[in-house]
Amino acid sequence: MASIDPGRVWSEEIRLALQSSEAALIILTPNSLKSAWVMAEAGALWVLDIPFVPALMFVERRLLPELISRRQDRDITTSASRVTCAEAVVALLRPLHRK
C-alpha cells in the first residue's frame, strides 16, 4: 500500500476510504474470493449503500458469495473487457453528480 504513509494502520485507512467512496470496483480473482478482507470490504460497501461493480477475472459466477452475486458483474479477462468495466463504474457515478 504505497499510498499509505509509513506507520499508519492500513486497515483504518481502508475503512476511511470506503466511507468516503461514491462507488467501487471489486476485483474478484480465485485468490481474492478467499480473502477475508475483500469480503469485509464488500460487506462494508453494502452496509454503507455504496454501489459497486464486481469485476471477475478467471472466476465463475456460481462461486460468488450472494452479497456480490446479486449485482451485475463484468468480466475483466481481456483488455477490452477492462475498458467496459471501467465505463460501468463511471456510469455508477453519473447519477450521483447530477443531484
OpenMM code with the backbone's topology and positions (N, CA, C; nanometers):
from openmm import Vec3, app, unit

residues = "MET ALA SER ILE ASP PRO GLY ARG VAL TRP SER GLU GLU ILE ARG LEU ALA LEU GLN SER SER GLU ALA ALA LEU ILE ILE LEU THR PRO ASN SER LEU LYS SER ALA TRP VAL MET ALA GLU ALA GLY ALA LEU TRP VAL LEU ASP ILE PRO PHE VAL PRO ALA LEU MET PHE VAL GLU ARG ARG LEU LEU PRO GLU LEU ILE SER ARG ARG GLN ASP ARG ASP ILE THR THR SER ALA SER ARG VAL THR CYS ALA GLU ALA VAL VAL ALA LEU LEU ARG PRO LEU HIS ARG LYS".split()
positions = [
    Vec3(0.0838, -0.1172, 0.0000),
    Vec3(0.0000, 0.0000, 0.0000),
    Vec3(0.0888, 0.1242, 0.0000),
    Vec3(0.1417, 0.1556, -0.1142),
    Vec3(0.2371, 0.2648, -0.1254),
    Vec3(0.1762, 0.4014, -0.0946),
    Vec3(0.0444, 0.4164, -0.1122),
    Vec3(-0.0175, 0.5472, -0.0887),
    Vec3(-0.0470, 0.5734, 0.0589),
    Vec3(-0.0261, 0.4753, 0.1443),
    Vec3(-0.0475, 0.4933, 0.2879),
    Vec3(0.0861, 0.5250, 0.3526),
    Vec3(0.0878, 0.6313, 0.4319),
    Vec3(0.2117, 0.6750, 0.4963),
    Vec3(0.2667, 0.5678, 0.5898),
    Vec3(0.3991, 0.5581, 0.5992),
    Vec3(0.4607, 0.4613, 0.6899),
    Vec3(0.4126, 0.4834, 0.8340),
    Vec3(0.3881, 0.3737, 0.9022),
    Vec3(0.3449, 0.3810, 1.0406),
    Vec3(0.1945, 0.3907, 1.0600),
    Vec3(0.1214, 0.4191, 0.9514),
    Vec3(-0.0249, 0.4287, 0.9621),
    Vec3(-0.0850, 0.2887, 0.9669),
    Vec3(-0.1982, 0.2768, 1.0309),
    Vec3(-0.2694, 0.1492, 1.0357),
    Vec3(-0.3482, 0.1377, 0.9059),
    Vec3(-0.3046, 0.0486, 0.8171),
    Vec3(-0.3635, 0.0449, 0.6826),
    Vec3(-0.5090, 0.0039, 0.6844),
    Vec3(-0.5498, -0.0810, 0.7790),
    Vec3(-0.6907, -0.1205, 0.7828),
    Vec3(-0.7804, -0.0009, 0.8151),
    Vec3(-0.7327, 0.0889, 0.8984),
    Vec3(-0.8085, 0.2111, 0.9296),
    Vec3(-0.8152, 0.3018, 0.8069),
    Vec3(-0.7071, 0.3105, 0.7336),
    Vec3(-0.7040, 0.3928, 0.6121),
    Vec3(-0.8035, 0.3382, 0.5092),
    Vec3(-0.8098, 0.2075, 0.4970),
    Vec3(-0.9043, 0.1461, 0.4033),
    Vec3(-1.0477, 0.1735, 0.4482),
    Vec3(-1.0734, 0.1621, 0.5781),
    Vec3(-1.2080, 0.1897, 0.6311),
    Vec3(-1.2503, 0.3330, 0.6005),
    Vec3(-1.1600, 0.4279, 0.6216),
    Vec3(-1.1909, 0.5685, 0.5935),
    Vec3(-1.2139, 0.5915, 0.4445),
    Vec3(-1.1341, 0.5255, 0.3614),
    Vec3(-1.1511, 0.5390, 0.2161),
    Vec3(-1.2853, 0.4829, 0.1719),
    Vec3(-1.3246, 0.3691, 0.2280),
    Vec3(-1.4546, 0.3113, 0.1937),
    Vec3(-1.5681, 0.4053, 0.2333),
    Vec3(-1.5584, 0.4652, 0.3507),
    Vec3(-1.6635, 0.5551, 0.3977),
    Vec3(-1.6803, 0.6772, 0.3080),
    Vec3(-1.5734, 0.7198, 0.2441),
    Vec3(-1.5812, 0.8398, 0.1608),
    Vec3(-1.6008, 0.8074, 0.0126),
    Vec3(-1.6188, 0.6802, -0.0202),
    Vec3(-1.6358, 0.6391, -0.1596),
    Vec3(-1.7768, 0.6665, -0.2102),
    Vec3(-1.7859, 0.6956, -0.3375),
    Vec3(-1.9152, 0.7135, -0.4030),
    Vec3(-1.9548, 0.5880, -0.4810),
    Vec3(-1.8564, 0.5115, -0.5235),
    Vec3(-1.8775, 0.3871, -0.5968),
    Vec3(-1.7476, 0.3074, -0.5861),
    Vec3(-1.7570, 0.1784, -0.6173),
    Vec3(-1.6383, 0.0948, -0.6041),
    Vec3(-1.6350, -0.0132, -0.7111),
    Vec3(-1.5186, -0.0663, -0.7279),
    Vec3(-1.4933, -0.1795, -0.8163),
    Vec3(-1.4317, -0.2879, -0.7294),
    Vec3(-1.4929, -0.4040, -0.7261),
    Vec3(-1.4367, -0.5157, -0.6509),
    Vec3(-1.3790, -0.6136, -0.7520),
    Vec3(-1.2480, -0.6278, -0.7516),
    Vec3(-1.1820, -0.7194, -0.8443),
    Vec3(-1.1775, -0.8570, -0.7796),
    Vec3(-1.2386, -0.9516, -0.8472),
    Vec3(-1.2519, -1.0861, -0.7933),
    Vec3(-1.1703, -1.1852, -0.8752),
    Vec3(-1.0751, -1.2457, -0.8083),
    Vec3(-0.9907, -1.3498, -0.8651),
    Vec3(-1.0078, -1.4734, -0.7765),
    Vec3(-0.9557, -1.5870, -0.8175),
    Vec3(-0.9642, -1.7025, -0.7281),
    Vec3(-0.9055, -1.6735, -0.5895),
    Vec3(-0.7968, -1.5981, -0.5839),
    Vec3(-0.7363, -1.5652, -0.4541),
    Vec3(-0.8182, -1.4636, -0.3755),
    Vec3(-0.8702, -1.3598, -0.4418),
    Vec3(-0.9438, -1.2577, -0.3672),
    Vec3(-1.0749, -1.3120, -0.3106),
    Vec3(-1.1320, -1.4134, -0.3764),
    Vec3(-1.2533, -1.4753, -0.3224),
    Vec3(-1.2270, -1.5435, -0.1879),
    Vec3(-1.1018, -1.5796, -0.1633),
    Vec3(-1.0646, -1.6436, -0.0368),
    Vec3(-1.0248, -1.5418, 0.0702),
    Vec3(-1.0158, -1.4145, 0.0327),
    Vec3(-0.9667, -1.3115, 0.1234),
    Vec3(-1.0774, -1.2591, 0.2156),
    Vec3(-1.0534, -1.2705, 0.3430),
    Vec3(-1.1492, -1.2160, 0.4399),
    Vec3(-1.1605, -1.0650, 0.4252),
    Vec3(-1.0510, -0.9984, 0.3897),
    Vec3(-1.0536, -0.8527, 0.3750),
    Vec3(-1.1399, -0.8097, 0.2568),
    Vec3(-1.1297, -0.8798, 0.1459),
    Vec3(-1.2114, -0.8454, 0.0290),
    Vec3(-1.3596, -0.8620, 0.0635),
    Vec3(-1.3918, -0.9696, 0.1335),
    Vec3(-1.5317, -0.9917, 0.1713),
    Vec3(-1.5778, -0.8874, 0.2727),
    Vec3(-1.4885, -0.8471, 0.3632),
    Vec3(-1.5228, -0.7420, 0.4598),
    Vec3(-1.5485, -0.6089, 0.3872),
    Vec3(-1.4672, -0.5796, 0.2869),
    Vec3(-1.4865, -0.4568, 0.2101),
    Vec3(-1.6181, -0.4606, 0.1339),
    Vec3(-1.6521, -0.5741, 0.0760),
    Vec3(-1.7805, -0.5880, 0.0060),
    Vec3(-1.8954, -0.5670, 0.1034),
    Vec3(-1.8842, -0.6230, 0.2218),
    Vec3(-1.9875, -0.6044, 0.3233),
    Vec3(-1.9991, -0.4591, 0.3667),
    Vec3(-1.8864, -0.3917, 0.3796),
    Vec3(-1.8886, -0.2504, 0.4165),
    Vec3(-1.9568, -0.1677, 0.3080),
    Vec3(-1.9287, -0.1971, 0.1828),
    Vec3(-1.9942, -0.1249, 0.0729),
    Vec3(-2.1451, -0.1460, 0.0788),
    Vec3(-2.1867, -0.2680, 0.1091),
    Vec3(-2.3293, -0.2991, 0.1193),
    Vec3(-2.3928, -0.2208, 0.2341),
    Vec3(-2.3301, -0.2236, 0.3510),
    Vec3(-2.3844, -0.1537, 0.4683),
    Vec3(-2.3907, -0.0036, 0.4440),
    Vec3(-2.2889, 0.0500, 0.3779),
    Vec3(-2.2844, 0.1944, 0.3511),
    Vec3(-2.3677, 0.2346, 0.2293),
    Vec3(-2.4307, 0.1366, 0.1644),
    Vec3(-2.5130, 0.1596, 0.0456),
    Vec3(-2.4345, 0.2289, -0.0656),
    Vec3(-2.3121, 0.1826, -0.0853),
    Vec3(-2.2256, 0.2347, -0.1910),
    Vec3(-2.2334, 0.1382, -0.3088),
    Vec3(-2.2716, 0.1878, -0.4259),
    Vec3(-2.2810, 0.0974, -0.5413),
    Vec3(-2.1427, 0.0449, -0.5810),
    Vec3(-2.1417, -0.0797, -0.6276),
    Vec3(-2.0146, -0.1367, -0.6718),
    Vec3(-2.0375, -0.2307, -0.7886),
    Vec3(-1.9308, -0.2469, -0.8665),
    Vec3(-1.9312, -0.3391, -0.9796),
    Vec3(-1.8358, -0.4536, -0.9471),
    Vec3(-1.8846, -0.5764, -0.9446),
    Vec3(-1.7944, -0.6904, -0.9302),
    Vec3(-1.7229, -0.7157, -1.0638),
    Vec3(-1.5917, -0.7214, -1.0600),
    Vec3(-1.5115, -0.7457, -1.1798),
    Vec3(-1.4479, -0.8832, -1.1678),
    Vec3(-1.4853, -0.9732, -1.2579),
    Vec3(-1.4417, -1.1126, -1.2488),
    Vec3(-1.3222, -1.1409, -1.3390),
    Vec3(-1.2190, -1.1966, -1.2797),
    Vec3(-1.1024, -1.2387, -1.3566),
    Vec3(-1.0738, -1.3844, -1.3233),
    Vec3(-1.1090, -1.4712, -1.4172),
    Vec3(-1.0897, -1.6154, -1.4008),
    Vec3(-1.1702, -1.6714, -1.2834),
    Vec3(-1.2913, -1.6168, -1.2641),
    Vec3(-1.3806, -1.6621, -1.1576),
    Vec3(-1.5159, -1.6948, -1.2195),
    Vec3(-1.5716, -1.8065, -1.1819),
    Vec3(-1.7053, -1.8435, -1.2289),
    Vec3(-1.8105, -1.7761, -1.1413),
    Vec3(-1.9143, -1.7241, -1.2042),
    Vec3(-2.0208, -1.6552, -1.1306),
    Vec3(-2.0800, -1.7411, -1.0187),
    Vec3(-2.0912, -1.8698, -1.0419),
    Vec3(-2.1525, -1.9589, -0.9424),
    Vec3(-2.0727, -1.9640, -0.8125),
    Vec3(-1.9476, -1.9187, -0.8128),
    Vec3(-1.8641, -1.9202, -0.6934),
    Vec3(-1.8760, -1.7924, -0.6097),
    Vec3(-1.9480, -1.6933, -0.6612),
    Vec3(-1.9571, -1.5656, -0.5911),
    Vec3(-2.0473, -1.5757, -0.4680),
    Vec3(-2.0084, -1.5099, -0.3595),
    Vec3(-2.0982, -1.5021, -0.2433),
    Vec3(-2.2255, -1.4268, -0.2823),
    Vec3(-2.3362, -1.4586, -0.2158),
    Vec3(-2.4652, -1.3990, -0.2522),
    Vec3(-2.4623, -1.2465, -0.2521),
    Vec3(-2.3981, -1.1873, -0.1546),
    Vec3(-2.3910, -1.0413, -0.1469),
    Vec3(-2.3355, -0.9806, -0.2757),
    Vec3(-2.2400, -1.0486, -0.3355),
    Vec3(-2.1769, -0.9995, -0.4580),
    Vec3(-2.2540, -1.0456, -0.5810),
    Vec3(-2.3028, -1.1672, -0.5800),
    Vec3(-2.3681, -1.2230, -0.6991),
    Vec3(-2.5002, -1.1530, -0.7315),
    Vec3(-2.5560, -1.0792, -0.6381),
    Vec3(-2.6821, -1.0081, -0.6634),
    Vec3(-2.6618, -0.8858, -0.7521),
    Vec3(-2.5378, -0.8466, -0.7733),
    Vec3(-2.5063, -0.7317, -0.8586),
    Vec3(-2.4603, -0.7805, -0.9950),
    Vec3(-2.4928, -0.7026, -1.0961),
    Vec3(-2.4458, -0.7357, -1.2305),
    Vec3(-2.2949, -0.7198, -1.2343),
    Vec3(-2.2277, -0.8221, -1.2799),
    Vec3(-2.0815, -0.8190, -1.2828),
    Vec3(-2.0302, -0.7910, -1.4233),
    Vec3(-1.9010, -0.7745, -1.4320),
    Vec3(-1.8313, -0.7591, -1.5595),
    Vec3(-1.7106, -0.8521, -1.5581),
    Vec3(-1.6877, -0.9188, -1.6698),
    Vec3(-1.5684, -0.9995, -1.6865),
    Vec3(-1.4548, -0.9049, -1.7246),
    Vec3(-1.3376, -0.9238, -1.6653),
    Vec3(-1.2230, -0.8379, -1.6992),
    Vec3(-1.1030, -0.9202, -1.7438),
    Vec3(-1.1302, -1.0321, -1.8069),
    Vec3(-1.0232, -1.1211, -1.8500),
    Vec3(-0.9426, -1.0612, -1.9655),
    Vec3(-1.0065, -0.9812, -2.0505),
    Vec3(-0.9357, -0.9211, -2.1651),
    Vec3(-0.9193, -0.7703, -2.1451),
    Vec3(-0.8273, -0.7132, -2.2204),
    Vec3(-0.8060, -0.5679, -2.2133),
    Vec3(-0.9319, -0.4916, -2.2516),
    Vec3(-1.0002, -0.5368, -2.3553),
    Vec3(-1.1224, -0.4691, -2.3996),
    Vec3(-1.2303, -0.4756, -2.2921),
    Vec3(-1.2403, -0.5890, -2.2251),
    Vec3(-1.3434, -0.6011, -2.1217),
    Vec3(-1.3115, -0.5138, -2.0008),
    Vec3(-1.1852, -0.4842, -1.9774),
    Vec3(-1.1484, -0.3949, -1.8665),
    Vec3(-1.1963, -0.2534, -1.8932),
    Vec3(-1.1930, -0.2129, -2.0197),
    Vec3(-1.2418, -0.0798, -2.0560),
    Vec3(-1.3911, -0.0688, -2.0295),
    Vec3(-1.4687, -0.1690, -2.0707),
    Vec3(-1.6135, -0.1629, -2.0480),
    Vec3(-1.6452, -0.1708, -1.8990),
    Vec3(-1.5634, -0.2380, -1.8226),
    Vec3(-1.5834, -0.2444, -1.6782),
    Vec3(-1.5589, -0.1069, -1.6162),
    Vec3(-1.4527, -0.0407, -1.6568),
    Vec3(-1.4249, 0.0947, -1.6067),
    Vec3(-1.5396, 0.1885, -1.6436),
    Vec3(-1.5928, 0.1734, -1.7619),
    Vec3(-1.7069, 0.2558, -1.8037),
    Vec3(-1.8296, 0.2292, -1.7158),
    Vec3(-1.8461, 0.1061, -1.6727),
    Vec3(-1.9590, 0.0722, -1.5852),
    Vec3(-1.9466, 0.1410, -1.4502),
    Vec3(-1.8255, 0.1488, -1.3983),
    Vec3(-1.8046, 0.2182, -1.2708),
    Vec3(-1.8322, 0.3674, -1.2872),
    Vec3(-1.7842, 0.4256, -1.3950),
    Vec3(-1.8099, 0.5674, -1.4217),
    Vec3(-1.9593, 0.5926, -1.4344),
    Vec3(-2.0312, 0.5017, -1.4968),
    Vec3(-2.1763, 0.5163, -1.5118),
    Vec3(-2.2455, 0.5174, -1.3751),
    Vec3(-2.1911, 0.4451, -1.2778),
    Vec3(-2.2478, 0.4479, -1.1431),
    Vec3(-2.2360, 0.5859, -1.0806),
    Vec3(-2.1309, 0.6583, -1.1167),
    Vec3(-2.1058, 0.7902, -1.0574),
    Vec3(-2.1918, 0.8991, -1.1187),
    Vec3(-2.2297, 0.8859, -1.2429),
    Vec3(-2.3043, 0.9923, -1.3108),
    Vec3(-2.4300, 1.0373, -1.2374),
    Vec3(-2.5185, 0.9463, -1.1955),
    Vec3(-2.6380, 0.9917, -1.1251),
    Vec3(-2.6063, 1.0645, -0.9949),
    Vec3(-2.4969, 1.0300, -0.9310),
    Vec3(-2.4594, 1.0946, -0.8040),
    Vec3(-2.4179, 1.2389, -0.8257),
    Vec3(-2.3605, 1.2673, -0.9410),
    Vec3(-2.3105, 1.4026, -0.9669),
    Vec3(-2.4147, 1.4913, -1.0359),
    Vec3(-2.5273, 1.4365, -1.0681),
    Vec3(-2.6363, 1.5151, -1.1294),
    Vec3(-2.7240, 1.5811, -1.0239),
    Vec3(-2.7136, 1.5357, -0.9009),
    Vec3(-2.8001, 1.5865, -0.7930),
    Vec3(-2.7665, 1.7288, -0.7579),
] * unit.nanometer
topology = app.Topology()
chain = topology.addChain("A")
for resn in residues:
    res = topology.addResidue(resn, chain)
    for name in ("N", "CA", "C"):
        topology.addAtom(name, app.Element.getBySymbol(name[0]), res)
